[in-house]
Amino acid sequence: MGVALTALATVMSAQQALAQTDESEIAEVQSNEKDKKPRARKADEDVFVLGRITVYGDQQVGGTSGQAVSQSVVSSEDVRTQNRNTLDDALRTVPGVEVSNSGGQRNERMIYVRGFDRWQVPLSIDGVRIYLPADNRIDVGRFLTPDLAEIQVHKGYVSVLDGPGGMGGAINLVTRKPTRELEGEVRAGFELGNTGKLSGYTLFGSVGTKQEMFYLQASGAVRDSDGWFLSRNYNPVPPPGGGDPVQGPGRRDFSQVEDWRINLKAGLTPNATDEYVVSYTHQEGSKGAPYHIRDNVRGITPNGGWQNNWTWPYWNVSSASFNSHTAIGDASYVKTKTYYNTFDNLLSAFDDVNFDSQSVRGFDSYYKDYAYGFSVEGGTELIPMNTLKTALHYRRDAHRNTDHEWPGRTTGVPAGWTGWEPTVQRSEDTWSVAAENTFHATETLDLVAGLSYDTQKTIRAEFYTPPNPPGGGSPGGTIDSASLTSMDAFNWQGATIWRATPDLELHASLSARTRFPNLFERYSTRFGTNIPNPGLEAERAYNYEIGGTATVLDGDARIGGAVFYSDVSNAIISVSGLSCAPIGGGGVNCTQAQNVGKAQYYGFEVSGEWDVLPELTLGGNYTLLKSELKNPASPNLRPEGRPEHVAYLYAHWRPIEKLTISPGLELSSGRWSSIGGGNYRKLPGFGLANLNVEYAINEQTSITAGVRNMLDKHYEMRDGFPEPGRTFYLNSRITF
């Protein structure tokens, strides 16, 4: 069946030159010649178009942030001028997206897209999914943004052509490609805390060449921080059980991070329509893990219930890929993609706050995962009013885990014991075949329908049973296999796009998408506290949306918005209070992932930009999100990390030609946060004032200075984990 579908995608595949033009030529927003006012920013010409995921509607930068059907775009200029050097920070300005953190000792930055979490919203680089086979706990704070051309954010409606898993949205990081015979850029910047001390620096560089039949591109970014600084309004208090405060004023303990990434690209362009590209991306990171400021820490507070003492010495991702686009005649195309990804990380646990011993309760947990796969997409215009596309996707995800218990322990161990557990391996295959048809009913009305069939099969599911007692008897233990399972799902969707006038576009869409549970949800025992559930089934979401974009006031203003509703069934929820007998334990304190939950996310978002004067532009966006989660076993369940109201307001003022002053305001209402034991706390809302000032020395050189959280607001997005206080930055940029 797969071969036949591939043949169908290749023979019938492709789309008319009109579709090719939509993908390769971005409309430029022209200047108003009457008053020479600066219109919305010109669309970046350096976007690696083959790295984009499917887009509907017009792709215009500025105004409504490039918003098309269910899509927003963060441009490279947005990233640079607002000093948003990590993915989570860049997404804070996008309507429908809310940023949080994981809490606990994982120190992971998280995002919610219209209520859907990181497991339900795939992350990709140039269309290649970045997926952690073990548990897919993506830390979006590890992904740097200075080397990107744009960030695509799809919300609710994600084309079935892009592959499985787009249940609640999709995020795609699109890299650059050169536009001139020789070009380059260098940026350098540093940040200061509210004490005036250095908190970190960022470096970025790129160089590229575009020739008649080929191009080459290389870029790299580095971010290094010894830790950020708390607000001066932070008040250290001891935990309820007594002892010293866990966190003092000033620099946030264990908030240090170090990340770097390189991207290499070589493209062959034999003619005006075809392109063949080899790309390689590699990033490495390391991070500490700050403590909850009000819970006990071994070595600081006297009482039990201590927090974990964790660090991540490395958190690395790489991706090698080949992309191609080939025109077949004047009316068809075929695109292919192959890739190989690796995911290596180390979690180290220590005995206490000193982080110098692992001999009592410490361990090192090594992940060495990989994935490989391919996709084929093609389409053709069967008749002048109809465009048909098909796609085939395959992916193998493999997880390999090795634990080293109590490194350095030299006493109280049996002969021959080293502390190393054998490598446990788990893997699965995922296939998806999809078709999408666009009927051009009139010159202004398009009707889109899509259908896909996804399958997932577990190939290997090992688990390790240590000797009893642990570390005693023989040094072995056993490796056994859990039940191997398979599952499948149909997905379907439809959309209507109506370009009512040159200045008004409306759309309506309905999408039914699924997400397969990951290996962690099905097979992990979570250190002996969770009962595996190999038979866990896929979640399903029905996403509804009505929206549009418009240009008004004689082209001086651009607005956009959408009303959305998502209904999630068969949701995967962790059920607690179960007997631990299935995993050889006693008591009733175990959990298990089950398909017993339901969720509803609904609301609206609106965004706009207005050129009030030739030298003054005002803009902003607002999102209302209602979140309802239901779990029969936990009636008090609350939607963590999802505030009901979020807004972002900004202005760009040019008092003189070379100077741009850009104030901004981030607003968020309160949000729920777990405080353990099935209980929740409603965190207060917050407002953050920001300011950016850029001076262009000449066309090639500029300097930027600014301040984030200008009022030094103390706020938390997860209980016990405060965010940075006032932060100053200074950046320089040189292009050639």
N, C-alpha and C positions, 0 to 999 in steps of 0.2 A: 504493500500500500504506500509506504514512504517513497519508493522509487517512482511509482506512478504519479504521486503528487508533485515530486520534484520535477518530473518531466512536464507536467502540466504547468508548473510555475515557470519553467524555462521556455517552453514552446509558445504558450499563450501570453507569457509574462510581458508586462510592460505597460507603459503609459505613454500617451501622446506627448509631443514636444511641449504642450501647455503645462503638463505636470512637471516635466523636467525644468521648465522655466521657473515654476513655483518653488522648486527646491534649490535652484542655483542662483536666482537673481532676486535679491531683496529690494523692494521698492524704496527709493530714497525720498525722504521728506524734504521738499525744497524750501528754500528761504523765501520769505515774503519780500518781493522786490520793491513793493511800494514803500515800506518803511524800514527795510533792512533788518527787521526783527529776527532774532534767532528762533527758528522753529524747533520742533522736537528733534532730538539728536539724530544725526545721520546713522543709518544702520551700519553696523560693523561689516566691513568687507572681508575681514580676515577669519570668518567663521568656516570651520571645516564642515561643509554641508553634508558630506556622506556620514558624518557622525551624529546628525540629527535624528530624532525619532519623528514619527508621522505628525504632520501639522495640517490643520484645516483652517480655512479662512485666511485673511490677509495677515502677513507677518510684518508689522510696522513697529519700529523701536521708538519709545517715548510715548507720551500721552497715557495710554492704558498699559504701559509696560509690555508692549508686544503682544497684548492679549488677543488670542484667537479663540476658537471653540474650546472652552475648558482649559485654556493655557495662559500662563504668564511667563515672561522672559526677564531675567536679570542680565543686563548687559555688562560688558567688561568695564565700561565707564562708570556704571553704578557702583561696581565693586571698588574701583580705584578711588573715586572722589569721596566715598563714604568710609574708606579704610576698613572694609569688611573682608578680611583676609582668610576667613574660614567659611565653610559652606553653611553651617548653622547661622552664623552672623549675617551672611548675605541674604538668607531666606527670611530674616526678620522683617523685611520690608515688603514681602509679597502678600497680596490679599489671599485669604483662605488658608494661610500657612501659619502655624503657631510653633514656637520653639520652646524647648524645655531641657531638663537633664534627667538622667536616670536615677539620681540619688544612690544610696548605698555606696559601696567602695569600687564601683566600676568606672566612675568618672566619665560617663558617656554623654555626649550631647545628642538630643533627640528632636525630631520634628513630627508634627501632626498636620496632615493635609486634609482639611475639612473634616477633622476628627479621626482620620485613619492614621495608624501608627507606622513605624518603620518596617514592620513585617508585612504590611499590606500595601506599601508604596515602594516599588523597586527603585534602586539607585543604579545608574549606568554612567560609564565614561565613553563618549562617542558611540553610544548605542549598545555597548557591551556591558551586560549586567555585572555589577559588583555584588557578589553573593557569598556570604560566609557559610560554607556547607554545614558546619556544626550547629549553629543556632541563628545565624544571620543577624546577630546583634551589631548592626552597623553603627559605628561611632562617627556621626557626620562632622564632628569637630576635628577629625583627623584629615579632612580633605581641604587642601589649600585652593584658593581661588584666583590669585594674581595671574596665573598662566592660562586662564580660561577665556574663550571668546564670548561665551554666554552660558547661562544656566536655564534650561527649559524646565518648567514646572507644569505638568498636566494634572488636572484635578477632576476626579469623577469619571470623565470619558477618556479612556486610553485605547487607542486603536488596537484591535486584535492582531493586526499585522506586526506589532512590536513584540509579540511573544506572550507567554503565560505570566500570570502573577499580578497584572495591573488592576487589582481589585478596587483600590481606592484612589489611584493616581500613579504618577511616575515622575522621577527627577532624573534629568540627563545633563551631565557636564560635557559641554562641547568645547574641544580644544581649538587652537588657532591653525591657520595655514597662511603662508606668505602671499603678498600681493604685488611685490616689486622685485626688481632684479637683485637688490641687496637691501635688507632692512634689519633693524634691530631695536631693542629697547632695554634699558636698565633702570631699575627702581631700587631705592634703598630707603628704609624707614625705621623708626624706633618709637617705642611707647614709654611713657613715664606714668607712675602711679601718682596718687594725690599727695604723697609725701615728697615728690620730686625725684624719687629714685627710679632707676631704669628697671622696667619690667620685662622688656623683650625687644627683639628686632626682627624685621622681615626684609629679605632680599629677593629680587626677581630679575631674571635676564632672559632675553630671547634673541635669536638670530635666524634669518631665513633668506632664501633666494627663490624666485619664481622665474623660470626660463620658458621658452616656447613650448617644450614638450615634457618638462618635469619641474618639480619643486622639492625643496628640502627645508625642514623646519626643526629647530631644537630650542627647548625652553626649560627653565628650571626655577624652582622657588624654594626658599628656606624660611622657616619661622622658628625662632628659639626664644624661650621665655623661662626665666628663673621663678616665675610665679607672679600673679597679679595681686593688686592691693584691694583690701576691703574698704567700704565706705567708712568715713570718720564717724558716722552715726551708728556704726556697729558697737554693740555693748556686750563685752564678754561676760558670760554668766556660767557658774558651775552647773554640772548636770544635777538633776533632782536628788541623786543619791549622795552628793557631796564631792569633795575633791577640787582640784584646780580646774579652771575653764579649759575646755578642749582646744579652743582656738583663741589666741590673743589678738590684739589689734594689729593693723599694718598688713604685711604680706600674708596672703592665704597659704597656710602650710600645705605642702605636698601638691601645689597646683602647677608645678613646673611641667613644661611640655617642650618637645623638640620634634619638628616635622620637616621633611624635605621631599621634593618630587621632581622628577625629570620627565620630559615628554619628547620623543624623537619621531619624526615623520618623514617618509620619502614617498613622493607621489609621481606617477607617470600619467601624462595627459596627451595622448597621441593625436587627439583631435578635439573639436569643440564640445563634444558630448560625453566622451568616455574618460574614466578616471580609475586608476589602480594604485592603491595606497597600502604601504606597510607602516604600522605604528607600534611604538613601544612606550609604555608608561610604567614607571616604577616609583613607589613612594615608601618611605620609612618613617616611623614615628616611635616615640617613647613618652611615657607620661607617669606622673604620680597619681595618687587618688586621695583627695581631701576627705577628712572625717566629717561626719555629722557633728555640728557644733554643740549639740545638747545631749549626746549619748556617750556612754562610757567608753574609754579607751584604755587598754592595758598599758600600764606604765605611767598613766596620768591620773586616773580616777580609781578609787578603792573597790568599787562594787563590780559584780559580775555583769553578764550580758554585754561583754565587750565587742566592739566593732572589729571587722577584719583589718589586717595590716597588709594591704596589697599594693603592688606596683606592676607596671607593664614595661619591662626593659626594651621590648620591641613589639611593634604592631605594623607589619609590612604587607603591602599589596603590590602586585605587578600584573600587567596585561600586555600580551603581544597579540596583534591582530592584523588581518588582511581584509581590506574593504575594496569592493569594485563596483563600478557602474558602467554598463555597456548598453548603448542604444542599439535597437534592432529595427532598422529602417527608420522612418520618420514618425512612427506612431507607437513604438514599444521600447521597453527597457528591461534589463534584468540586473538585480543587485545581489551580491553575495557578501558573506562575512564569515570568517573563521577566526578563532581566538583560543588562547591558552592563558589561564589566570593562575596565580599562586597567592596563597594567604598564609603568612607565617606570623605567629605571635607567641609571646611568653608571658604568662601570669605568674608572678612570684609572691608567695605569702610568707610573712615573717612572724616571729614569736611575739614581738611587742613594738611599741612606738619607736624604738631605737633603730629598727630595720638593719640589724647587724647579726642576727642569728635566726636560723631556720631549724634548729635541732629539736624543738619541743612540739610545735604545731605548724611548722612551716612546710612548704612544698614549692616545687616548680612544675607548672603545667604547660607543656609544649604542644602547640597546634602547628601542623604542617599540611595544609590543605591545598587542593588544586581543583581546577575545573577546565573543561575544554568543550568546544561545540562549534556549531555552524548555523547559518541561516541563509535561505535563498528567498528572494522576493522578486516578483515580476508582475507586469500588468500589460494590458493592451486595450486599445479602444476598439471594441468589436463593431460598434456603429458610432457615428459622429456624436451621438448624445449619451454615450455610455462608456464608462471606464471600469474595467475589471482588474483587480489585483489579487494575487495569491501569495502565500508565504509558508515556508516550512522551517521549523526550528528544532534543533537537538542540542541537549546539554548533559554532560556527565559532571556531577559534583561528588567529590571524594574528601572525606575527613579522616585525618590521622592524628591521634592523641597519645602522648606519652607523659606520664607523671613521675616525678622524682620526689619521693616522700622523705622528709626530714634530711635535706642535704647537709652533710657535715657531721651527722650524728655518729659518735664513736663508742658510746657506751650503751649497754642494755639491748644489744641486737644479737640475733643468732648468727652462728657461723655461716658464712657465705652470703649473708644478706647485704645488699647494696642500696636498697631503697628505690631502685628503678623498677617500675612496673612495665610490663610488655606493651607494645604499641597496639592500640585498639583502632580498628578501621571500620568506617561506615561509608556507603556510597549509594547513589541513586541516579537513575536516568529520567530525563524529562523530554517529552516530545510535544510539539504543537503544530497543527496544520490550520491555516486560516485563509479565509476569502473575504474580500471586501468589494462591494460594487457601489459606484457613484453614478447616479442617473442625473444628467444635466437637463432637468425638465424644461427649463428656459434659460436664457442668458443670465438670469439673476437668481435662479432657484436650483439648488442641488439637494438630492435625496441620497443619503448614504446608509448602507446596510452592511453589517459585518457578522461573520460566524466563525467560530474556531472550536476545535476539539483538542483537549490537552490530556496527556497521560503521564503518570509518574510511577516508576517501579523501583522498589528497593533492591539493590544488588547485594549489599553486604550490611550487616547490622550486628557487630560484635559488642560484647560487654565483658568487663573484667570483674571477676569475683576474687577478692584478696583472701589470703589465708586467715583462718580463725584460730586464735586472736590475731589481729593485724600485726604483722611484723614478727609473729611467733611461728614455731613449728618450722616447716620448710619455707624457703624464700620464694616459693612459686606463686600459688594461686592458679586460677584457671581462666581461660578465655572461652566463652560460649557464644552462640548465635541466637539472637532474638528472632521472632517471626518475621519473615519477609512478606511484604504486602505490596499491592499495586492499587491505583485508583485512577479514575478518569473524570472528566467534566466537560460539558458543553458551555460555551459562552456565546452571547449574541448581543448585538447593539444596533442602534439606528440613530441617525441625526438628520435634521433639516437645516440648511443654511440658506438664508434669503438676504440678498444684497438689495434691499429695498430701494436705495438711492446710492449714488457714489459716496455719500457721507454717512450712510446708515446700514449696518449689518445686524441681522437678528438670527438666533439659532435656538433650536430645541433638541434635546438628546435624551436617550434612554439606553442604559448599558447594564447588562447582567454579567458579572465577572466573578471568578472564583480564585481562591488561594489555597494551594496545597500546604498542609502542615509540614514544618521542617523536621529534621532529624532530632533536634533537641526536644521538641514537643512530643515526639513519638517514643523516643528511646532513652532519654536521659533519666538517671535516678537522682540527680542533683545532690550528690554526696549522701545518698541513702535516705533522702526525705521525700522522694517522688516515685510513684508507681508508673512505669512505662505503659503506653497505650498505643501499640503498633497499628491498631485498627482505627485510629483517628481519621476523620473525614475532612473534606475540604470545606472552607467557609465560602459563603456566597453573599454578594452585595448587589442590590438593584439601585442604580444611581440615576436620578432624574435631574434635568437642568433646563432652564429657560434663561436666555441672556442675550446680550448684544453689545455693540460698540457704535459710537457715533462721533462725528465731528460737527461742532456747532459754533455759533458766534463768528460766522464768516471764516471758519478755519482757525480761529484763535484758541479754541478749547476742544479737548478730546475727553470723552467719558466712556466708561464701560461698566458692566456689572452682570450679575447672574443670581438667580434664585435656585437653590439646590436642595435635594432631599435624597438621603441614602438609607436603605433598609437592609440591615445585615442579619442573616439567619445562619444557623448552624455554627455560630461563633465559638471559637475555641477559648474556653475559660478554665482557669485552674481551680479545681474543686478541693477544698481542704477537709480535714477531720476524718480521713479514711484510715482503715486498718492498714498497718504496714506489713502485714503477713506476706503479701505477694513478693516482697523483696527481702524476706527473711528477718524482718524486724518485729518488735512488739509495740503495743500501744496503738493509738488512733490519731497520730499526729502527721500522717503523710498526706500528700496532695496528688492529684492526677489531672492532666489536661483532658477535657471532655468537650464534646460538641453540644453544650447545653445553653449557651448564651445567645442573646439577641442584642442588637444595637440599632439606634436610629440617630443619624446626624442630619440636621437641617438648618437652613438659615439663608443668608444672602451676603453678597459682597459687592462693593462698588468702588471704583477708582476713577481718577480724572486728573487732568492737567490743564491749566489756563494761562496763556500768555497775556497777562494783564497789561503789560507795557513792553516795549521793545527790549528793555533791560530787566524785566521782572517776570518770573514764572512761579505760579503757585500750584501745588499738587498734593495728592494724598489718596489714601484708600481706607476703607472700613469694612470689617467683617463681623457679622453676627452669626454665632455658631451655638446651636442647641444640641447637647449630647445626652443621650439616654442609653444606659447600659443595664441589662437585666440578666441576673444569674439566680435561678431558683434556690441555689444553696447559699447565696450571699445577698440577702435583700438590701443590705446597706452599701452595695457596690457603687462606687462613684467614678465618674470619668476623669481620671487624673490628667493633669497637664494641659487641659483644654479650656481656656478661659472663654467666657461667653462673648465678650466684646474685645476687639483688638483694632487699633487704628494706627496709621502712620501718616504724618503730615510733614510737608517740606516746602522750601522755597529756594529759588536760585535768583540772586540779585547781582547784576553787573554794574556797579556804580561807575567804573571805568572799563575800558575795553579789555584790559589784561587781568582784571581782578574779579573773581566770582565768590560771593559769600552765600553759603548754603546752610541755613538753620534747619533742624529737623526735630520732630517730636514723636516718640513711641509711647503709645498708651495701651494698657492692658487691664482688664478687670480681674477680679480674684479667680483663683483656680483651686481645685481640690488636690490634696496630696496625702498619700498614705502615711500613717504614723505607726503602723504595725498592729497586729492583733485584729485585723479586719476593721480598724477605725481610720477615720480620715479627718484632716484639718483643712479648713478653707483659708488659703493664704490671701493676704490683702493684695489689691491691685496696685499698679504703679504707673508713673509717668516719667519718661526719661527725655531730657533736653540735650540735644547734640548740636555741634556747630562745626562746619568745615569751611576753610578759607583757602582758595587756590589762586596763585599768582603765576601767570604765564610770562616767563622771562623773554622767551621768543617762541617760534613755532615748534622747536625741538626740546625745549627745556621748561620745566615748571616745578614749583615747590608747593606743598600743601601742608597746612597746619590745622589742627582741630582738637576738639575735646568731646569725649563721650560721657554720658551721665554727668552733665555739667553741674547739676545741683547736688551731686554726691549722694544720691538716693540709696538707702539700704533696702534691698528687696530680695525675695527668694522666689524661684520658680519650682523648687522642690523643698519640702520641709527640712530644715536643718542645713541647707546648702546655699548660702548667700552668693550673690552675683557680684562682679567687679564694681567698685566705686568709681569716682571720677578718674578718667584716664585721658592723658594728653598724648598727642602723636605729632610727628613731623616726618614728612616724606618728600623725596625728590624723584624726578623722572627725567630721563634723557632718551630721545628717540633719534634714529638716523635712517 
